[in-house]
Structure formats: structure tokens, C-alpha cells
Amino acid sequence: MYTSIETLYTLFLQSSDIVIDSRKIKSDSLFFALKGTQTDGNKFAEAALQQGALAAIVDDPGLKDTKGCFLVEDVLTTLQELAIHHRKTFTFPVIGLTGSNGKTTSKELLHAVLSSTFAVSATQGNLNNHIGVPLTILSVRQNPDYLIVEMGANHQGEISFLSGISNPDYGFITNIGKAHLEGFGGEEGVRKGKTELYRHLLATGGHLFVNGEDIKQTSSVPDSFPKEKIHYIYPSPHLVTNHNATFLTFVYNDNMYESQLVGDYNISNIVIAIEIGKYFGVKEAEAINAVTRYSPSNNRSQLKPWKGMSLIMDAYNANPSSMRASVQNFGHHPAAKKVLVLGDMFELGEWSQKEHEDMVRFCETFEWEKVILIGKEFKKCTGSKNNYEFYETPEEARPTFLQYENSGAVVLLKGSRGISLEKLLEV
């Protein structure tokens, strides 16, 4: 009754691409009718076929006799199984990465370094979940030299599951911090969840790249992991503490370089990219050129002028670890007029109120022109200084924020994606 993976794989090889949004259908696309919280992709299967899709993969029995529709028990599970089937055909190395902070930046830097010498495919944007990882695997049609797969998680077992789909040959963790505490069940749960990548690579005979200065990483490497397959990287000797510089500077073999990233916390992302690149044969000069030319986007450590202010946009995501690092780095910025704008940190569960209160207290250890705190969680907090303002939404905070137009102020915007701090700029 249900279509076999072998039949679907034949269709996949004939298709132009995999599509899960019927509005993005191209000629000979293979449409997977996924169910979402708001929509059921099965309802758009016939429209996808009319728009030129080669076939539609559906799990609504009512479509089993519709020409062009191929019935499966569950579309999402089938997408994942098809990715596993396709992964088995790869003859090139797959590099997997995860971590609490900096995953996408680290992935982009590594992609830039390896691409200076090799043909490289990588996760697009942050398609790093149970849907994004299969789509990343299935996006590979021509054999590259390397594939970089970013894996995200908000609960234990997820990295193990995604590793089972991508089956990386090499892997690294950017860091292990206070992210998704609610889903992971606390800090120890985060450590166990992220290091599932280590255990997967142990079971499959893979290699690890480990930040040798990160005790959470080094202490989590299984004792039985072959020593010759562990490659330690040490970022701190490359850090230049130069708080008069706008961008992060670093030193490599006695030469100083300037990146286009903001924040000392990015030094590990830069060094990991260079060292992994060199491990795979990229020349040092090419690796350094790649990381210095890399310019961030999508509100990640991104510096941009706006209405007479200099905005440090780091508002794509936030958790206590990443926010603390951003605030600390900004606290040392040489600007005479610094405005700190923070948005709520999501998915902290029972730890939320304490983490937000702790963040306010941490902010108070620095001097600011103004502190604007936005979100329902920050609104519950109290500030001991009269230049702290608390708002529930970006819209409410906008008039205060706009007081700094044409002031020459440097402004840090840091918050979880769901708080949408970019709405402050929608004037």
C-alpha cells in the first residue's frame, strides 16, 4: 500500500529539488506534504503537481489514487528515511557540528575556509533541525569534497537522532552553555544532549575536534575514544584584547589580523575554522584570508549604521551564556555613549525568572548611557539604577530607543528570535 524508499529514491534522482513549500515549486520538484502546526501539506499536493512538481509525497489516504501522488505512512519520517538512504551513497567526508551558541557563525566560517580550496556544501541558513538536516542531506546532488551539517537541539536525544541521519565522519561542538534549559532539563542536561555527538562518533569510528580550553568539552569525551582521533584546538593564544578596535582582532603566527565580526567570544569560532581547514589541507594564508573576508548577516554579530547610531545586531538568538558574553564584551567597548537593548531569553522554563534577574544584576556591573530591557520576563525584574527602562514589547520600547537617533551612540541589540528586536527599526 505504501510507497517504498527505493521507489521514492528513484523519483528523487529524477527530480530537480526537494520542496516542502508548494509556493516554491519548480519544474520537476519533489514535493513533500509535511504537516505543520497551522497547515497540512496534503491540501497543497494537487496544486504542487499542477505547478510542475514531478511528484507529491503524501500521507492522506484520500490522495492515494491521485495521479502523481505517492502515499507513505508518515511524510516527515519518510523524508528522514530518504535522507538516510541518500547519505549512504556519499563517498566524501561529512563534518557535523552543534553547540549552544555560535553554530551558524562557526559553520559559515568553516564553509568559507574550506571553500577557499575545495568544493564544499553546507547547511543553508539555520536549517538544523529534524526537517532541516534531512533537507541538507538531500540538497547534495553533485559530490562535493566536503559537506558541513549544522545540528541544533532543544532536548536530549535530538543530536543523537540528527547524527543518525547525517552520520558525520568528523564533528565538533562550539560550546556548551545555558541554552534551552527547559527542554534539556538544566545545565547538565544540555551537556549530555550536546555531547551525544561525541558518543555517535565513538560508535561510528569518527574523529573529534575539541576545544582543549573548554572543560565541559574535554571532560565529556568518552574515555574509550581513540586518542589518535581526537584533535585539540586552543583558541585563547590567538585572542588580541584590543577594546579600542571596532571588530575582533586576532593574532596568528605573530601576525595580527582584523575580522569583520564583533565580540571576543567569536575568537573560538575563527580559530576552529582555521585549524580544521588546515587539518584538511587548506593553506594557512588562504584560511586566514577567508575568515577576515567573512562578513556576518542575519543579525549575528553584525555591525551596521542606522539613523545616526552604530548598531551591533546580535538579535537572532539568545540564552544566558551568549547574552552574558555579549554584554561583557560590549561593556568594554570604548564608545562614550553605549546603549544596551536586551530582549527576553526563551525556553528557560523554571530557571527563567532567576536567569533574567541575574542578567539585570550582571548588566549593573557596567556603565551604560541607557539600558532598555524588553519582554514579559524582563518586565518582572527590577533595576537599581534610574537609567534602566523595562518594556513588554519592542513597540512599547521604540520611543525610548528612537531618542538616540543621530546621537552617535553605539547600541547592542541582543535577544531571542521570538522577541523580534528588529521591530525597533520598523519606523
N, C-alpha and C positions, 0 to 999 in steps of 0.2 A: 504493500500500500504506500509506504513512504519511499521517497527517492533516496538511493544510496549515495554515499560520499563519492564513490568512484564516478557515478554519473554526473554528479554536481561538479567534480573536478574537471571533467571533460568540458562541461559548459564554461567553467572558469577559464580554462585555457583558450577557449574561443572568444571570450568576452574582452571588451576594451578596458573595463574597470569594474570595481565593486562600488555600489551606491546604496546608501540607506535612507537617502532623502530623495523622494520622487521628483522634486523640483530641480535636481541636479543631474537628471538622466541625460546621457549622451548616446549616440548610436552604439548599439551592442553592449550597453551596460548590463551588468548582472545585478538586479535589484533584490535586496534582502528586506523583507517586510517586517521589520522589527516592531515590537510593541513598546510604547513609551508610557509615561505616566499620564499623558494627555491624549495621545493618538495611538491608533492601531494601524501599522503599516499595511496590513492586509487590505484595508479600504482603498489603498492607493495603487494596488498591484496592477489592476487593469489600465489605469491611467499611465503607469510607467511603461507598460507594453505598447500602448498607443503612441507614446513619445519616442519609441525606438529601442526600448530595452530588449536585449536578447532573450531574457527570461526573468521570471519573478519567483523568488523562493518564498513560499507562504506556509503558514500553519493553520489556516482556516479551512476545515474540511469542505466548506461550501464552495471553495475555489478549485477543488481537485480535478474537475472536468473542464476547467477553463484553459483554452489553448495558451501555451506559453507559461503557465503556472506549474511549479513543481512543489508538491506537498511534502513537508517534513513534519516531524513531531513537534519541534520547537526551533524557531528560526535563529534565535540567539545561540543556542547550543550548536546548531549546525554551522553557523558562522565560525565559531571557535574550533569545531572539529575540522572544518575545511582548512583553517589556518594551520592546525597541527599537521594535517596531511601535506600541505604545501611546504611547511618548514622542513619536512623530512627530505625534500628534494634539494635543499641548499648544499652547495659544495664550498661555501665561503664562511668565514667566522662571523658569529653574531655576538655583539657586545651589549650586555644588559646593564642598566643602571636604575637605582632607586635612591630614596633618601627623603628626609623630612623637608629640607629646603634646598633650593638651587638646582633641582633636577633638570629643568628645561634649559637654564643658562649653561649648565655643565654639558648637557647634550649638544647644545648649539656650538659651544666652544670646541668640543671634541670633533664634531662634524666639520667645523672649519679647518681644524688642524689636519685631520686625515684627508680631507678633500683637496688639500694643497698638493697631494702626491698620488692619491688613489681615487677610484670611483667608489663613492660612498652613498648609501641610502640611510635614511634615519626617520624616526617618528616625526610626523608633521605636527607643529604646534605642540599641544599637550595632550594628544590622543593616547593617553597612557593607562586607560582602564580596561575593563573586561570586554568593551567594544573596540576601543582604540587600538589595543595591542593586536588583536586579530586583523584589524584593517591595515595596520602597519605591515604585518607579515604578508598579507595578500596584496599589498601595493607593489611588492617586488616582482617585477616581470623579467627584467634583464639581470643577469648575475652581476652584482657589484663586487668590489673587493671586500667590502665590509658592510654590515648592517648594524646600526645603533638603535636599540629599542629602549625607550623610557618606560618605566613601570611605576605607577602610583598606587597608593592603597590607603584605605581608611579603617581597616580592620585586619585582625590576624587571619592568616590563611590566604590572603589575596595575592601577596607576592609569590607565594608558592604556586598558586593557581596560574598566575600570569607567566611565571618561569616555565611552567609545564607547557604553555602554548608557544612561547618564544624560544625556549630551550637554549639559552645563551651559552657560548663557549667561554666567554670572559665576562666578568662582572665587577661592579664597584658600587659602593654606597657613598653618596655625597656627605651625609651626616645623619645623626640620629638625634632628633630633638623633640620638643613638646608639640607635636602636630597630631590632630585627630585623636586627642586623648579619650574622647567619649567612645569612639569605635574600637580603639585598641585596648581600652581598659587601663589607662595610666601610662606612665613613662616606661615601665618595664615591659608593658605590652607593646609599645612602639618598638623597643629594641628587639624583642622577639620577632615581631612582624617584619621589620626591615631585613633582619639577618636571615630570614628564610631564603634569601638569595644565596647566602653562603652555603647553606645546607643543601640547596639544589645543586650548586656547582660541585660540592663534595661528592654527591651521589652520581653525578654525570661525568666526573673527571675533568672539570673545567678549571680555569685559572681565576685568581682574585687579584684585584688591585686594591690595596688597603692604605688608608691614611694612617701612617705609622704614629702620628701625634694624637690620634683620637682614641682614647682609652676604651670608649664604647665599641669601636670597631675592632681594635686589636684583641680585646678580651672576649669578643664574640666569635672569633674564628675557631671553628672546631679543632680540638687538639689533634685529631686524626688527619687534618688537611695536609697533603704533601707539601713540605716546605719549599720545594722547587717550583711549586705552582702558586706561591704567594709572592706578590711583588709590592713592596712597601714604598710609599711616596711620602716625602716630608716637605710640606708647603712653607712652614714659617721662615726658613732661612732666606726665602725669596721675597719676603714682605719688606717694603720700604715704608716706615712710619713717617709719612710726609703729609701732615694735616693741612698744609698750605696749598696742596695740589687739589684741583677740582676732581680729577679722575684718579683711580687707583694706579699707583706706580709699583713696579716690582723690579728686582734685580736678578739677573741670570748670568752666571759665569762672569761676574764682576762688571757687567754692563747694566745700565738702568733703562727701563722701558716704561712707557705710559700706555695704559689700556684705555678703552672707551667705556669702562664700567665704573660705577660709583660704589664705594664701600669696601673696607678692608676684608670683610667676610667673603669677598669673591676671590681672594688670593688662592684658596684651595681649589676652586673651580678652574682657575687659569693653570695652576701648576699640574693638576691632574691631567688636563687636556694635553699639555706639553709633554709630560712624562709618558703617557700612554701612546701618544703619537710617535715619540722617539722609540718606544719599545717595538712598535710595528714598522719602524724604518723611515719615519719622516725625519728629514734633516733638521737639526736644531734651529737654524736660521729660518727655515720655512715654517716651523711650528710657532716660533715667536712672532713672525710676521702675521700669521693667521690670527693669533689671539689679540694682537694690538689693532688689527684692522676690524675685528668683530665689533659691530655696533648693536646694542640691545634694542628690542622693540617690545610691544605689548605690555608696557608699564612694568617692566622688570629692570630695576637698577638703571633706569633711563633718565637722562638729563635733558630737559627741553625748556626753552624760554616761553613765557606766556604772560601777556599783559603786564610787562614790566617786572615780572618775577622770574626767578630761576627755579623750576620745579624739578625735584628729584622724585620721579614716578616709580614707586615700588609697591603699587597697589593691586598687583594681580592676585596675591595671596598673602596670608599672614598667619602666624602662630606665635606662641610666646617666645620661642627660640629665635625665630627670624626677626620678630619685631624688636626684641631686646638688642640684637646685633645691629639693626638699622638705627635705632635710637642712639645707641652708644657711639656708633660711627659718626652720626650727624652731630652729636654733642661736641665732638672735637673739630667740627668744620670751622674754618676761620672766618666765616661771614659775620659781619657786625649785627645783622638783623636776620635771625633764624626763626621761622615759624614751623611748628611741629603739628601735623594733622594726622591723627590716628583714627582708624575705624575698628569696629569690633572684630575680635578673633572668633571664628566659628568652630563648631564641633568640639567644644571642650567639656561638654557635659557637666558633671558635678564639680569640676575644677574651674568652671568659667568665672564665677564671681571673684574667687581668690586670685586667679591669674590676671584679671583686669585690674583689680585693686593693686596687686604687686607691680603691674606695669605703670600705673599712675605714680606710685611711690618711686619707681626707678627713674621716671622722667623728671621727678622733682630734684634729682641729684645733679641736674644740669641747668644751665641758664638759657632761657628762651625769650624771644620777643613776645610770643603768644603760643599757647597750646590749645588746639581745637580737637576735642575728643567726640567721636560720633558713633552712635549706635545704642541700642537698648541696654547692653551690658555696661558700656562706659557711663551711660546716663545714671546708673545705680551707684557709681563711685563718687567719691568726694575729693576735692583738691584743696590743698592748704595754701595755695598762692592765688592772688587775685587775677592773674593773667591766664587762668585756666577756664576754658568755656566748654560746657557739656551740652550736646545736642543729640536728638534721637535719629535724625536723618540728615543726609547731605544737603537736602533742600533747605532745611532749617538753618544749617550752618553757613550757607552760601553768603549771606550778607556780611557776616564777620570775616569770612575768607576774602571777600572782594575788597575789604578795606585796605588790603595790601597791594592792590593794583598800582603799578608804576612806583613802587616803594624801593625796588632793588632788593627785596627780601629773597632769601633762599628758603624754599619750602619743601619739606619732606612729606609726601603722602604715602602712608603705609596702612593697609587694612586688608581684610579678607575680601575675596571676589564678590561675595554676596552683599557687601555693604555698598559697593559701587561708588567709590570715592570720586571716580571720574565725572560723576554728576555735578561736582562742584564747578567743573569747567563748562557746563552746558548753560551758557548765558545768552 
